[in-house]
């Protein structure tokens, strides 16, 4: 159950992180190249990445506490 909650938190957090990162890349592209830039589907990629990493890191850290 803890891994499932970690996965859900990773999906939501990764999606929000991807939106923020995509906005930052777009703003940086406008400042440097005078045209919007970005990575297509970046929020989805970061959501998948965080959905895998959060439960893995939680499991790794839970083993150190015992």
C-alpha positions as CSV (number, residue, x, y, z in Angstrom):
1,X,0.0,0.0,0.0
2,X,2.9,2.3,0.8
3,X,4.4,1.8,-2.7
4,X,1.0,2.6,-4.3
5,X,0.7,5.8,-2.4
6,X,4.3,6.7,-3.3
7,X,3.5,6.0,-7.0
8,X,0.4,8.3,-6.9
9,X,2.4,11.0,-5.2
10,X,5.2,10.6,-7.8
11,X,2.7,10.9,-10.7
12,X,1.1,14.1,-9.3
13,X,4.4,15.6,-8.3
14,X,6.2,14.7,-11.5
15,X,3.4,16.1,-13.6
16,X,3.5,19.4,-11.7
17,X,7.3,19.4,-11.9
18,X,7.1,18.8,-15.7
19,X,4.7,21.7,-16.1
20,X,7.0,24.0,-14.2
21,X,10.1,22.8,-16.1
22,X,8.3,23.2,-19.4
23,X,7.3,26.8,-18.5
24,X,10.9,27.6,-17.5
25,X,12.2,26.2,-20.8
26,X,9.7,28.2,-22.7
27,X,10.5,31.4,-20.9
28,X,14.3,30.8,-21.3
29,X,13.7,30.1,-25.0
30,X,11.9,33.4,-25.4
31,X,14.6,35.3,-23.7
32,X,17.6,33.7,-25.5
33,X,16.2,32.8,-29.0
34,X,13.1,35.1,-29.2
35,X,10.9,32.1,-29.9
36,X,9.1,29.7,-27.6
37,X,10.9,26.4,-27.1
38,X,9.9,23.2,-25.2
39,X,9.9,19.5,-25.0
40,X,6.7,17.9,-26.2
41,X,5.0,15.8,-23.5
42,X,7.5,16.7,-20.8
43,X,5.0,16.6,-18.0
44,X,4.0,13.1,-18.9
45,X,7.7,12.0,-19.1
46,X,8.5,13.5,-15.7
47,X,5.3,12.0,-14.2
48,X,6.3,8.5,-15.3
49,X,9.9,9.0,-14.1
50,X,8.8,10.2,-10.7
51,X,6.2,7.4,-10.4
52,X,9.1,5.0,-10.6
53,X,11.7,6.9,-8.6
54,X,9.6,7.9,-5.6
55,X,8.6,4.3,-4.5
56,X,12.2,3.1,-5.2
57,X,13.8,5.9,-3.1
58,X,11.2,5.3,-0.4
59,X,11.9,1.6,-0.2
60,X,15.6,2.3,-0.2
61,X,15.3,4.8,2.7
62,X,12.9,2.6,4.7
63,X,15.6,-0.1,4.7
64,X,18.1,2.2,6.3
65,X,15.8,3.2,9.1
66,X,15.4,-0.3,10.5
